[in-house]
Amino acid sequence: MRSARDVQCGLQPVVELRKEAASYAYSVRAPRSKGVIPPSSYSNGGFSTLADCLLDVARALGGDFKRIYVRLDGYCVGERDIAELRHGPQEVAAALRAACDAIASAAEAGAAASEANDP
């Protein structure tokens, strides 16, 4: 039988990052099977930069998890190793922002194309 710690280490949490007025915040969700979206199990905010927010994510989760799924401003922007957040938060923040902006632009372009094709 696996210990509770072994089971926890097998999970990969979802970290939802978001801009709130002049600061950044995040919440953590533990994914469940069959598409169930659980409520947030942890959240924190008030960070002046996305990099500061990522560094706090690393501090909060780094002892228990190796990787996380990342969502930024409602868009899924991939997976990251906790070590990346700890050792290069500015670089990770820039990469996540670029990915988010690209996804948002593609979504906007797709929506505009759909509207143009509607009678």
Secondary structure, DSSP 8 states (H G I E B T S, - for coil): ---HHHHHHH---EEEEEEETTEEEEEEE---GGG-----SEEEEEESSHHHHHHHHHHHHTTT-SEEEEEETTEEEEEEEHHHHHH-HHHHHHHHHHHHHHHHHHHHHHHHHHHHH--
